[in-house]
Amino acid sequence: MRTSKIKALIKLVENSGVDELEVSSWGKKVRIRKRISSNGNNSSCNPQVVQSVPDRVNETVADRQAEVKAETPPPREENLLEIKSPMVGTFYRAPAPDAKPYVEVGEKVTRGQTICIIEAMKIMNEIESEYDGRVVEVPLSNAQPVQFGQPLVIIEPA
């Protein structure tokens, strides 16, 4: 919410009989309260602005901790190698929807072999294996969004 709108709301509260006003806009809340003096009147009207966080405030700490644990990948064995995404895009396991995937779990791969495609800005980028070894895991499903540095394929070195 813009500062000019907040100032207008403060003036509205100052000039009215309203003691408190709360407004929500685009997931943000602004609450304006009049400070009531010790003698009980509103003569010292010093509005107080409290800006709250988005509507997810009601989420409990335990719920958020559970989300963080779910997002954290389990630790991998030290001898495994990850081929990470060099870009943001969409992960594809095969060259076409009806085609066989480039690699499957348990298959051997060689350095330079295409392991998947990442579509970025309507361009299909073939991603090649950086290592020789055996595919242990493909943590992404087909047509899933992928972030920079996210593991695409986990390989046990040969």
C-alpha atoms as one frame of an Amber mdcrd trajectory, in Angstrom:
protein
   0.000   0.000   0.000   1.335   3.417  -0.917   2.416   5.906   1.713   0.013
   8.523   0.347  -2.933   6.169   0.879  -1.782   5.362   4.420  -1.507   9.107
   5.198  -5.035   9.646   3.834  -6.318   6.823   6.070  -4.594   8.402   9.103
  -6.314  11.744   8.392  -9.622   9.925   8.002  -9.215   8.313  11.444  -8.073
  11.617  13.020 -11.110  13.508  11.720 -13.706  10.862  12.551 -15.141   9.232
  15.622 -13.539   5.942  14.647 -10.947   4.626  17.123  -9.490   1.906  14.903
  -9.441   1.148  11.180  -8.071  -1.944   9.413  -7.698  -2.153   5.626  -6.544
  -5.122   3.505  -5.130  -4.709   0.016  -3.229  -7.205  -2.128  -2.528  -9.538
   0.791  -1.223  -6.745   3.047  -3.054  -5.347   6.060  -2.766  -1.900   7.592
  -4.299  -1.153  10.996  -4.589   2.429  12.279  -5.495   3.048  15.941  -6.027
   6.249  17.874  -4.069   6.534  21.100  -6.453   7.423  23.865  -5.018   9.714
  26.524  -5.018   8.754  30.202  -8.053  10.978  30.926 -10.145   8.932  28.484
 -10.689  11.468  25.719  -9.232  11.555  22.226  -7.808  15.047  22.548  -4.262
  13.829  22.017  -5.051  12.014  18.822  -1.775  10.430  17.770  -2.715   7.684
  15.323  -0.628   4.562  15.455  -0.009   2.627  12.229   0.626  -1.064  12.415
   1.393  -2.773   9.118   1.058  -6.521   9.245   2.454  -9.268   7.079   0.384
 -11.048   4.407  -2.669 -13.156   5.284  -0.511 -16.183   6.111  -0.008 -14.768
   9.602  -2.317 -17.376  11.080   0.059 -20.144  10.031   1.599 -21.787  13.082
   5.318 -22.201  13.618   4.920 -25.978  13.713   3.254 -25.964  10.280   6.074
 -23.859   8.832   8.745 -26.097  10.371   7.038 -29.137   8.843   7.111 -27.408
   5.438  10.824 -26.649   5.775  11.577 -30.259   6.699   9.550 -31.478   3.702
  11.426 -29.091   1.369  14.866 -30.124   2.629  16.141 -33.053   0.578  17.477
 -36.041   2.479  21.270 -36.223   2.708  22.924 -38.100  -0.149  25.766 -40.547
   0.007  29.133 -38.845  -0.313  30.255 -40.811  -3.360  27.250 -39.780  -5.491
  27.501 -36.977  -8.042  24.720 -34.567  -8.988  24.218 -33.153 -12.448  22.646
 -29.784 -11.691  20.512 -27.542 -13.840  22.502 -24.791 -15.543  19.337 -22.677
 -15.968  15.749 -22.071 -14.959  13.193 -23.781 -17.160  11.070 -26.888 -17.636
  12.627 -30.351 -17.239  11.865 -33.026 -19.850  13.117 -36.613 -19.569  12.542
 -37.444 -23.253  12.843 -35.670 -26.622   9.087 -36.045 -27.260   6.031 -36.933
 -25.150   5.766 -40.420 -26.675   9.533 -41.085 -26.841  11.646 -43.195 -24.486
  13.401 -41.193 -21.705  17.055 -40.318 -22.258  18.111 -42.132 -19.067  16.500
 -44.500 -16.566  17.541 -45.427 -13.043  20.157 -48.194 -13.182  21.420 -47.355
 -16.690  25.060 -46.540 -17.374  25.841 -43.093 -18.764  28.989 -41.673 -20.303
  30.373 -38.169 -20.237  28.752 -36.111 -23.017  25.638 -38.303 -23.255  22.341
 -36.356 -23.317  20.446 -37.006 -20.086  17.499 -34.592 -20.404  16.176 -31.402
 -21.979  15.479 -28.096 -20.263  13.134 -25.765 -22.088  13.906 -22.115 -21.444
  12.275 -19.294 -23.378  10.900 -21.729 -26.003  14.399 -23.109 -26.662  15.090
 -26.798 -26.014  18.511 -27.165 -24.358  20.009 -30.651 -24.275  21.800 -31.289
 -20.982  24.743 -33.668 -21.152  26.245 -35.855 -18.452  29.374 -34.446 -16.867
  30.417 -37.870 -15.540  30.708 -41.550 -16.414  28.686 -43.797 -14.128  25.335
 -45.353 -13.289  22.087 -43.381 -12.807  20.954 -43.743  -9.186  18.063 -41.274
  -9.183  16.125 -38.854 -11.381  14.525 -36.634  -8.702  12.291 -34.664 -11.088
   9.208 -35.751 -12.961   8.593 -34.955 -16.617   7.491 -31.371 -17.469   8.329
 -30.144 -13.959   9.709 -26.611 -13.447  13.383 -26.571 -12.492  15.536 -23.909
 -10.811  19.168 -23.030 -11.399  21.420 -25.460  -9.519  18.644 -27.979  -8.813
  19.763 -31.617  -9.211  18.546 -33.213 -12.447  20.182 -36.645 -12.250  22.145
 -38.362  -9.470  25.008 -40.559 -10.680  27.221 -43.111  -8.974  30.652 -42.634
 -10.555  32.180 -45.522 -12.496
